[in-house]
Amino acid sequence: MLGILAGAAIGSLLGVLFAPEKGVETRRKLRRKAEDLRDEALDHYEHFRDGALEHYEKISGKVKQGAEKVVADVKESYEDYKKNS
């Protein structure tokens, strides 16, 4: 993913730099392209972050349920041990 973004950025910059336009227009295009790339990178980051948070919440919920089950099983085993001793 990072390679695709880097390739797109480099290709865009080279295309704009070698285009026969005035310096002001070239700088304006470079600025717009940089803003577009920044926005795209931010979108990818937010998508990744949201997915990671979702997975974290699912996993932490399962771990909590598992821990609660282990505690309940240990308590039950202890009570059985006390009864039979």
MARNUDREN-718193 format. One line per 4 residues: their letters; for each residue x, y, z of N, C-alpha, C. Coordinates in nm, 3 decimals. Example, Ala and Ser with C-alpha at 12.3 -4.5 7.8 and 13.67 -1.06 7.14 Angstrom:
2
AS	1.319,-0.569,0.780,1.230,-0.450,0.780,1.320,-0.330,0.780; 1.285,-0.225,0.708,1.367,-0.106,0.714,1.290,0.003,0.787
END
This chain:
85
MLGI	0.083,-0.118,0.000,0.000,0.000,0.000,0.088,0.125,0.000; 0.189,0.124,0.085,0.278,0.239,0.093,0.352,0.259,-0.039; 0.389,0.149,-0.104,0.457,0.158,-0.232,0.371,0.221,-0.339; 0.243,0.188,-0.336,0.150,0.245,-0.434,0.139,0.396,-0.414
LAGA	0.124,0.437,-0.287,0.115,0.581,-0.259,0.243,0.654,-0.298; 0.357,0.595,-0.267,0.484,0.658,-0.301,0.500,0.668,-0.453; 0.464,0.561,-0.523,0.473,0.563,-0.669,0.382,0.668,-0.731; 0.261,0.678,-0.676,0.167,0.779,-0.726,0.220,0.919,-0.701
AIGS	0.277,0.940,-0.583,0.330,1.073,-0.549,0.446,1.110,-0.641; 0.537,1.018,-0.660,0.654,1.045,-0.745,0.611,1.070,-0.890; 0.521,0.985,-0.939,0.472,1.003,-1.076,0.402,1.136,-1.096; 0.321,1.174,-0.999,0.250,1.302,-1.008,0.346,1.419,-1.006
LLGV	0.443,1.412,-0.916,0.540,1.521,-0.907,0.620,1.535,-1.035; 0.666,1.424,-1.090,0.743,1.430,-1.214,0.657,1.484,-1.329; 0.532,1.440,-1.334,0.443,1.488,-1.440,0.420,1.638,-1.431; 0.401,1.687,-1.311,0.378,1.831,-1.293,0.505,1.910,-1.319
LFAP	0.618,1.860,-1.272,0.744,1.933,-1.289,0.785,1.946,-1.435; 0.755,1.846,-1.516,0.796,1.850,-1.655,0.689,1.907,-1.748; 0.577,1.947,-1.693,0.472,2.007,-1.775,0.511,2.150,-1.811; 0.484,2.192,-1.933,0.522,2.327,-1.976,0.422,2.433,-1.927
EKGV	0.433,2.471,-1.800,0.344,2.572,-1.742,0.427,2.673,-1.664; 0.362,2.781,-1.625,0.428,2.882,-1.544,0.458,2.826,-1.405; 0.557,2.885,-1.340,0.597,2.841,-1.207,0.485,2.849,-1.105; 0.405,2.955,-1.112,0.295,2.972,-1.017,0.195,2.858,-1.031
ETRR	0.160,2.828,-1.155,0.063,2.720,-1.179,0.121,2.584,-1.139; 0.248,2.564,-1.165,0.313,2.438,-1.126,0.311,2.422,-0.974; 0.344,2.529,-0.902,0.343,2.522,-0.755,0.201,2.498,-0.704; 0.104,2.560,-0.767,-0.036,2.541,-0.727,-0.077,2.395,-0.746
KLRR	-0.039,2.337,-0.859,-0.072,2.196,-0.885,0.000,2.104,-0.786; 0.126,2.135,-0.757,0.200,2.054,-0.659,0.133,2.061,-0.522; 0.092,2.180,-0.483,0.026,2.197,-0.353,-0.104,2.117,-0.349; -0.183,2.126,-0.456,-0.310,2.050,-0.461,-0.284,1.900,-0.455
KAED	-0.184,1.856,-0.529,-0.152,1.713,-0.532,-0.104,1.667,-0.395; -0.022,1.748,-0.329,0.026,1.713,-0.195,-0.092,1.706,-0.097; -0.186,1.799,-0.110,-0.304,1.797,-0.023,-0.389,1.672,-0.049; -0.404,1.637,-0.177,-0.480,1.516,-0.211,-0.413,1.391,-0.153
LRDE	-0.281,1.383,-0.167,-0.208,1.268,-0.113,-0.219,1.263,0.039; -0.210,1.379,0.104,-0.225,1.384,0.250,-0.363,1.334,0.290; -0.466,1.381,0.221,-0.603,1.339,0.252,-0.621,1.189,0.231; -0.563,1.137,0.124,-0.573,0.994,0.097,-0.501,0.913,0.204
ALDH	-0.382,0.958,0.244,-0.308,0.889,0.349,-0.385,0.892,0.481; -0.448,1.005,0.511,-0.528,1.017,0.633,-0.647,0.922,0.628; -0.712,0.913,0.512,-0.824,0.819,0.498,-0.780,0.676,0.522; -0.664,0.638,0.466,-0.612,0.502,0.487,-0.579,0.479,0.634
YEHF	-0.519,0.577,0.697,-0.485,0.565,0.840,-0.612,0.546,0.923; -0.714,0.628,0.897,-0.838,0.619,0.974,-0.906,0.485,0.953; -0.905,0.435,0.830,-0.963,0.304,0.800,-0.888,0.195,0.877; -0.756,0.200,0.874,-0.675,0.101,0.946,-0.701,0.110,1.096
RDGA	-0.703,0.234,1.149,-0.725,0.254,1.293,-0.861,0.199,1.335; -0.964,0.229,1.258,-1.098,0.182,1.292,-1.105,0.030,1.291; -1.041,-0.032,1.192,-1.038,-0.178,1.187,-0.963,-0.237,1.304; -0.851,-0.175,1.339,-0.772,-0.224,1.452,-0.850,-0.212,1.582
LEHY	-0.919,-0.101,1.601,-1.000,-0.083,1.723,-1.113,-0.186,1.729; -1.175,-0.212,1.616,-1.283,-0.311,1.612,-1.231,-0.449,1.651; -1.116,-0.487,1.596,-1.057,-0.617,1.630,-1.016,-0.621,1.777; -0.961,-0.514,1.827,-0.921,-0.508,1.968,-1.042,-0.529,2.058
EKIS	-1.153,-0.461,2.027,-1.273,-0.475,2.109,-1.327,-0.617,2.106; -1.328,-0.680,1.989,-1.375,-0.819,1.979,-1.286,-0.912,2.061; -1.155,-0.898,2.043,-1.061,-0.986,2.111,-1.065,-0.964,2.261; -1.068,-0.839,2.305,-1.068,-0.813,2.449,-1.197,-0.865,2.512
GKVK	-1.308,-0.858,2.441,-1.433,-0.914,2.491,-1.425,-1.064,2.507; -1.365,-1.132,2.409,-1.350,-1.277,2.417,-1.255,-1.316,2.530; -1.147,-1.240,2.547,-1.052,-1.268,2.655,-1.121,-1.251,2.790; -1.199,-1.147,2.804,-1.271,-1.123,2.930,-1.368,-1.236,2.958
QGAE	-1.443,-1.279,2.857,-1.536,-1.390,2.875,-1.462,-1.517,2.914; -1.348,-1.542,2.849,-1.269,-1.660,2.881,-1.217,-1.655,3.024; -1.171,-1.539,3.066,-1.119,-1.524,3.203,-1.231,-1.544,3.304; -1.348,-1.491,3.276,-1.461,-1.509,3.367,-1.499,-1.656,3.377
KVVA	-1.493,-1.728,3.267,-1.525,-1.871,3.268,-1.421,-1.947,3.349; -1.295,-1.914,3.333,-1.189,-1.980,3.411,-1.211,-1.956,3.559; -1.241,-1.834,3.598,-1.265,-1.802,3.739,-1.383,-1.883,3.791; -1.491,-1.888,3.714,-1.609,-1.964,3.756,-1.576,-2.113,3.769
DVKE	-1.500,-2.167,3.675,-1.462,-2.309,3.681,-1.374,-2.337,3.802; -1.281,-2.248,3.832,-1.193,-2.266,3.948,-1.275,-2.261,4.076; -1.366,-2.167,4.085,-1.453,-2.159,4.204,-1.535,-2.286,4.220; -1.592,-2.333,4.110,-1.672,-2.456,4.115,-1.586,-2.575,4.158
SYED	-1.467,-2.585,4.102,-1.377,-2.695,4.139,-1.339,-2.686,4.286; -1.316,-2.567,4.334,-1.280,-2.547,4.475,-1.396,-2.587,4.566; -1.518,-2.548,4.528,-1.635,-2.585,4.607,-1.653,-2.737,4.608; -1.634,-2.801,4.493,-1.642,-2.948,4.486,-1.535,-3.011,4.575
YKKN	-1.417,-2.957,4.574,-1.307,-3.008,4.656,-1.342,-2.997,4.804; -1.396,-2.880,4.844,-1.433,-2.859,4.985,-1.543,-2.957,5.027; -1.640,-2.985,4.939,-1.748,-3.078,4.971,-1.695,-3.219,4.992; -1.604,-3.259,4.907,-1.555,-3.397,4.907,-1.439,-3.419,5.004
S	-1.392,-3.317,5.069,-1.279,-3.334,5.160,-1.323,-3.358,5.301
END
